[in-house]
Amino acid sequence: SRQLELLLVIKAVAPRITHLLRSTPMAVHTQVWQHLERVERALRDTLGNSLFYRATDNAWELAQRAPSQGGLGLRSPCDQVDVAFCASFAYATRCLPLLFPRHGHLFPNFAASPAHENE
């Protein structure tokens, strides 16, 4: 059914897309960006199929809201690509030195501001 298709996208496909976004710096890959736009169109089409009409921009914005705000919790891959990678990168640079102390010098502390480094 159409609702089952949307449910599978929300629960199975969307988390895999998020993982891909967190692990790949997309901003430099224009071919990958084109694929992300196709994925977003496919998500919108799936949403439209479950609504029985084409999803308007307004419906897509509503679907991207959190469920607590009346949305479906869908995320636009194009909107979250840079933020997802930066968040993953920041987390990794903070955690990897703790996991591998001997190699801590290989992971710069990007969270520290340059003004505090001289103190």
MDAnalysis code that builds the backbone (N, CA, C; Angstrom):
import MDAnalysis as mda
import numpy as np

u = mda.Universe.empty(357, n_residues=119, atom_resindex=np.repeat(np.arange(119), 3), trajectory=True)
u.add_TopologyAttr("name", ["N", "CA", "C"] * 119)
u.add_TopologyAttr("resid", np.arange(1, 120))
u.add_TopologyAttr("resname", ["SER", "ARG", "GLN", "LEU", "GLU", "LEU", "LEU", "LEU", "VAL", "ILE", "LYS", "ALA", "VAL", "ALA", "PRO", "ARG", "ILE", "THR", "HIS", "LEU", "LEU", "ARG", "SER", "THR", "PRO", "MET", "ALA", "VAL", "HIS", "THR", "GLN", "VAL", "TRP", "GLN", "HIS", "LEU", "GLU", "ARG", "VAL", "GLU", "ARG", "ALA", "LEU", "ARG", "ASP", "THR", "LEU", "GLY", "ASN", "SER", "LEU", "PHE", "TYR", "ARG", "ALA", "THR", "ASP", "ASN", "ALA", "TRP", "GLU", "LEU", "ALA", "GLN", "ARG", "ALA", "PRO", "SER", "GLN", "GLY", "GLY", "LEU", "GLY", "LEU", "ARG", "SER", "PRO", "CYS", "ASP", "GLN", "VAL", "ASP", "VAL", "ALA", "PHE", "CYS", "ALA", "SER", "PHE", "ALA", "TYR", "ALA", "THR", "ARG", "CYS", "LEU", "PRO", "LEU", "LEU", "PHE", "PRO", "ARG", "HIS", "GLY", "HIS", "LEU", "PHE", "PRO", "ASN", "PHE", "ALA", "ALA", "SER", "PRO", "ALA", "HIS", "GLU", "ASN", "GLU"])
u.atoms.positions = np.array([
    [0.841, -1.180, 0.000],
    [0.000, 0.000, 0.000],
    [0.888, 1.247, 0.000],
    [0.281, 2.357, -0.263],
    [1.034, 3.610, -0.340],
    [1.547, 4.048, 1.023],
    [0.756, 3.828, 2.061],
    [1.194, 4.198, 3.393],
    [2.359, 3.316, 3.844],
    [2.333, 2.044, 3.474],
    [3.430, 1.136, 3.803],
    [4.718, 1.570, 3.103],
    [4.596, 2.022, 1.870],
    [5.753, 2.521, 1.130],
    [6.374, 3.715, 1.855],
    [5.543, 4.647, 2.317],
    [6.043, 5.805, 3.047],
    [6.675, 5.382, 4.369],
    [6.067, 4.451, 5.056],
    [6.609, 3.955, 6.320],
    [7.976, 3.310, 6.122],
    [8.135, 2.543, 5.060],
    [9.436, 1.936, 4.769],
    [10.491, 2.999, 4.479],
    [10.106, 4.046, 3.788],
    [11.050, 5.126, 3.505],
    [11.478, 5.798, 4.802],
    [10.514, 6.103, 5.660],
    [10.819, 6.803, 6.911],
    [11.685, 5.946, 7.833],
    [11.368, 4.673, 7.965],
    [12.046, 3.822, 8.948],
    [13.275, 3.094, 8.416],
    [13.376, 2.877, 7.112],
    [14.492, 2.086, 6.577],
    [15.417, 2.874, 5.662],
    [14.874, 3.627, 4.757],
    [15.702, 4.317, 3.766],
    [16.312, 5.593, 4.344],
    [15.521, 6.401, 5.023],
    [16.011, 7.682, 5.541],
    [17.208, 7.523, 6.477],
    [17.221, 6.564, 7.410],
    [18.416, 6.409, 8.254],
    [19.673, 6.042, 7.455],
    [19.517, 5.285, 6.400],
    [20.683, 4.938, 5.574],
    [21.203, 6.162, 4.818],
    [20.304, 7.009, 4.382],
    [20.708, 8.244, 3.715],
    [21.473, 9.124, 4.705],
    [20.966, 9.218, 5.928],
    [21.632, 10.022, 6.950],
    [23.032, 9.488, 7.229],
    [23.179, 8.176, 7.304],
    [24.509, 7.583, 7.522],
    [25.449, 7.949, 6.380],
    [24.966, 7.876, 5.171],
    [25.782, 8.242, 4.016],
    [26.216, 9.701, 4.100],
    [25.298, 10.571, 4.478],
    [25.609, 11.993, 4.584],
    [26.634, 12.270, 5.676],
    [26.552, 11.516, 6.777],
    [27.486, 11.727, 7.886],
    [28.888, 11.226, 7.569],
    [29.017, 10.321, 6.634],
    [30.325, 9.703, 6.391],
    [31.008, 10.152, 5.103],
    [30.376, 11.022, 4.328],
    [30.948, 11.436, 3.047],
    [30.873, 12.950, 2.902],
    [32.016, 13.621, 2.663],
    [31.957, 15.073, 2.432],
    [31.390, 15.364, 1.047],
    [30.130, 15.694, 0.987],
    [29.435, 15.832, -0.289],
    [29.696, 17.147, -1.000],
    [30.058, 18.175, -0.280],
    [30.150, 19.505, -0.874],
    [31.111, 19.555, -2.056],
    [32.096, 18.691, -2.075],
    [33.085, 18.735, -3.151],
    [32.740, 17.801, -4.311],
    [31.718, 16.995, -4.141],
    [31.358, 16.015, -5.163],
    [30.073, 16.437, -5.866],
    [30.189, 17.097, -7.008],
    [28.991, 17.586, -7.698],
    [28.138, 16.453, -8.252],
    [28.760, 15.354, -8.645],
    [27.967, 14.226, -9.147],
    [27.124, 13.633, -8.028],
    [27.686, 13.545, -6.850],
    [26.932, 13.017, -5.710],
    [25.791, 13.971, -5.365],
    [26.044, 15.270, -5.489],
    [25.000, 16.257, -5.200],
    [23.802, 16.057, -6.125],
    [24.065, 15.754, -7.386],
    [22.976, 15.502, -8.326],
    [22.165, 14.285, -7.894],
    [22.837, 13.271, -7.379],
    [22.120, 12.088, -6.894],
    [21.289, 12.427, -5.657],
    [21.823, 13.287, -4.800],
    [21.052, 13.701, -3.629],
    [19.768, 14.412, -4.038],
    [19.851, 15.227, -5.065],
    [18.645, 15.905, -5.548],
    [17.637, 14.894, -6.083],
    [18.127, 13.851, -6.727],
    [17.217, 12.802, -7.212],
    [16.589, 12.058, -6.042],
    [17.367, 11.807, -4.991],
    [16.829, 11.134, -3.804],
    [15.750, 12.000, -3.162],
    [16.000, 13.310, -3.079],
    [14.996, 14.196, -2.501],
    [13.714, 14.191, -3.328],
    [13.844, 14.212, -4.653],
    [12.647, 14.137, -5.510],
    [11.908, 12.822, -5.280],
    [12.658, 11.727, -5.115],
    [12.020, 10.431, -4.867],
    [11.291, 10.430, -3.526],
    [11.884, 11.063, -2.515],
    [11.201, 11.167, -1.221],
    [9.910, 11.967, -1.348],
    [9.984, 13.061, -2.084],
    [8.778, 13.877, -2.290],
    [7.719, 13.106, -3.074],
    [8.146, 12.345, -4.076],
    [7.193, 11.539, -4.851],
    [6.536, 10.477, -3.982],
    [7.331, 9.862, -3.106],
    [6.773, 8.859, -2.199],
    [5.757, 9.491, -1.265],
    [6.090, 10.677, -0.759],
    [5.140, 11.403, 0.082],
    [3.869, 11.699, -0.700],
    [4.020, 12.158, -1.937],
    [2.865, 12.455, -2.772],
    [2.010, 11.236, -3.040],
    [2.651, 10.087, -3.253],
    [1.891, 8.849, -3.479],
    [1.045, 8.490, -2.271],
    [1.587, 8.714, -1.073],
    [0.821, 8.355, 0.121],
    [-0.315, 9.352, 0.378],
    [-0.177, 10.566, -0.169],
    [-1.222, 11.577, -0.015],
    [-2.274, 11.496, -1.114],
    [-2.008, 10.706, -2.149],
    [-2.885, 10.545, -3.304],
    [-2.920, 11.788, -4.196],
    [-1.978, 12.695, -4.014],
    [-1.807, 13.824, -4.916],
    [-0.362, 14.293, -4.818],
    [0.064, 15.074, -5.780],
    [1.446, 15.550, -5.795],
    [1.709, 16.421, -4.570],
    [2.812, 16.144, -3.881],
    [3.162, 16.909, -2.685],
    [3.635, 18.310, -3.080],
    [2.954, 19.310, -2.590],
    [3.349, 20.693, -2.845],
    [4.537, 21.047, -1.965],
    [5.127, 22.212, -2.217],
    [6.231, 22.670, -1.374],
    [5.778, 22.814, 0.076],
    [4.556, 23.263, 0.262],
    [4.003, 23.419, 1.600],
    [3.869, 22.064, 2.303],
    [3.382, 21.058, 1.580],
    [3.245, 19.714, 2.144],
    [4.619, 19.125, 2.468],
    [5.608, 19.382, 1.620],
    [6.966, 18.879, 1.855],
    [7.556, 19.535, 3.105],
    [7.337, 20.848, 3.271],
    [7.824, 21.530, 4.472],
    [7.166, 20.974, 5.727],
    [5.877, 20.708, 5.655],
    [5.167, 20.137, 6.797],
    [5.680, 18.738, 7.101],
    [5.949, 17.934, 6.078],
    [6.445, 16.567, 6.280],
    [7.829, 16.555, 6.916],
    [8.596, 17.639, 6.746],
    [9.937, 17.704, 7.320],
    [9.924, 18.103, 8.795],
    [8.809, 18.548, 9.291],
    [8.716, 18.889, 10.717],
    [8.764, 17.626, 11.561],
    [9.146, 17.808, 12.799],
    [9.177, 16.689, 13.747],
    [7.753, 16.180, 13.977],
    [7.608, 14.895, 14.285],
    [6.267, 14.368, 14.562],
    [5.555, 15.117, 15.686],
    [6.303, 15.610, 16.666],
    [5.682, 16.363, 17.759],
    [5.097, 17.693, 17.284],
    [5.536, 18.144, 16.100],
    [5.018, 19.383, 15.524],
    [4.025, 19.110, 14.403],
    [3.588, 17.862, 14.274],
    [2.598, 17.520, 13.261],
    [3.181, 17.072, 11.939],
    [4.492, 16.900, 11.860],
    [5.138, 16.461, 10.627],
    [5.421, 14.969, 10.638],
    [6.165, 14.542, 9.634],
    [6.526, 13.135, 9.512],
    [7.986, 12.867, 9.883],
    [8.742, 13.903, 10.129],
    [10.142, 13.739, 10.493],
    [11.059, 13.432, 9.317],
    [10.555, 13.624, 8.089],
    [11.412, 13.425, 6.917],
    [12.432, 14.552, 6.859],
    [13.590, 14.251, 6.308],
    [14.624, 15.275, 6.183],
    [15.055, 15.375, 4.735],
    [15.322, 16.596, 4.320],
    [15.818, 16.820, 2.975],
    [17.308, 16.513, 2.941],
    [17.738, 15.542, 2.144],
    [19.170, 15.235, 2.074],
    [19.999, 16.444, 1.639],
    [19.463, 17.252, 0.769],
    [20.206, 18.418, 0.273],
    [20.382, 19.474, 1.366],
    [19.419, 19.588, 2.258],
    [19.501, 20.586, 3.318],
    [20.419, 20.161, 4.459],
    [20.567, 18.878, 4.691],
    [21.338, 18.435, 5.851],
    [22.722, 17.892, 5.514],
    [23.113, 17.917, 4.252],
    [24.352, 17.271, 3.841],
    [25.582, 17.836, 4.556],
    [25.766, 19.134, 4.557],
    [26.962, 19.718, 5.165],
    [26.930, 19.628, 6.684],
    [25.768, 19.868, 7.258],
    [25.632, 19.817, 8.710],
    [25.884, 18.403, 9.225],
    [25.373, 17.401, 8.533],
    [25.557, 16.014, 8.963],
    [27.026, 15.622, 8.951],
    [27.739, 15.991, 7.896],
    [29.152, 15.643, 7.826],
    [29.958, 16.396, 8.879],
    [29.684, 17.672, 9.058],
    [30.420, 18.458, 10.059],
    [30.177, 17.921, 11.468],
    [28.957, 17.540, 11.763],
    [28.654, 16.985, 13.084],
    [29.412, 15.679, 13.307],
    [29.447, 14.843, 12.314],
    [30.172, 13.582, 12.424],
    [31.667, 13.823, 12.562],
    [32.188, 14.756, 11.774],
    [33.608, 15.081, 11.827],
    [33.987, 15.629, 13.204],
    [33.176, 16.549, 13.735],
    [33.448, 17.124, 15.054],
    [33.417, 16.052, 16.134],
    [32.475, 15.154, 16.054],
    [32.381, 14.066, 17.033],
    [33.605, 13.159, 16.944],
    [34.006, 12.821, 15.729],
    [35.152, 11.931, 15.540],
    [36.448, 12.568, 16.036],
    [36.654, 13.864, 15.767],
    [37.900, 14.501, 16.214],
    [37.959, 14.642, 17.722],
    [36.806, 14.622, 18.389],
    [36.776, 14.675, 19.839],
    [36.952, 13.289, 20.460],
    [36.397, 12.258, 19.829],
    [36.403, 10.913, 20.417],
    [37.624, 10.079, 20.041],
    [38.122, 10.208, 18.829],
    [39.236, 9.362, 18.393],
    [40.497, 9.531, 19.239],
    [40.873, 10.752, 19.657],
    [42.050, 10.853, 20.528],
    [41.862, 10.151, 21.868],
    [40.640, 10.087, 22.352],
    [40.380, 9.376, 23.607],
    [40.498, 7.869, 23.419],
    [40.103, 7.393, 22.247],
    [40.175, 5.966, 21.964],
    [41.598, 5.521, 21.620],
    [42.350, 6.416, 20.982],
    [43.714, 6.099, 20.554],
    [44.671, 7.178, 21.064],
    [44.982, 7.184, 22.360],
    [45.788, 8.263, 22.940],
    [47.172, 8.406, 22.303],
    [47.772, 7.305, 21.890],
    [49.110, 7.373, 21.280],
    [49.093, 8.178, 19.987],
    [47.954, 8.226, 19.346],
    [47.829, 8.924, 18.064],
    [47.009, 10.202, 18.187],
    [46.817, 10.686, 19.394],
    [46.008, 11.874, 19.632],
    [46.492, 13.100, 18.889],
    [47.807, 13.194, 18.677],
    [48.358, 14.356, 17.982],
    [47.933, 14.410, 16.506],
    [47.435, 13.308, 15.982],
    [46.990, 13.268, 14.586],
    [45.603, 13.887, 14.391],
    [44.900, 14.101, 15.503],
    [43.531, 14.615, 15.437],
    [43.491, 16.005, 16.056],
    [43.531, 17.041, 15.237],
    [43.545, 18.404, 15.781],
    [42.241, 18.732, 16.499],
    [42.353, 19.580, 17.499],
    [41.188, 20.002, 18.260],
    [40.584, 21.230, 17.585],
    [39.586, 21.017, 16.754],
    [38.958, 22.109, 16.032],
    [38.001, 22.903, 16.916],
    [37.649, 22.343, 18.056],
    [36.716, 23.028, 18.958],
    [37.415, 24.165, 19.698],
    [38.720, 24.058, 19.896],
    [39.460, 25.092, 20.597],
    [39.654, 26.296, 19.691],
    [39.402, 27.461, 20.229],
    [39.586, 28.676, 19.431],
    [41.070, 29.040, 19.400],
    [41.548, 29.682, 18.337],
    [42.962, 30.045, 18.232],
    [43.423, 30.954, 19.371],
    [42.544, 31.777, 19.921],
    [42.921, 32.686, 21.008],
    [43.307, 31.929, 22.268],
    [42.691, 30.781, 22.513],
    [42.959, 30.009, 23.721],
    [44.189, 29.105, 23.585],
    [44.660, 28.884, 22.380],
    [45.802, 28.006, 22.190],
    [47.086, 28.622, 22.750],
    [47.200, 29.957, 22.740],
    [48.415, 30.612, 23.205],
    [48.452, 30.777, 24.703],
    [47.353, 30.535, 25.366],
    [47.296, 30.726, 26.816],
    [47.938, 29.587, 27.553],
])
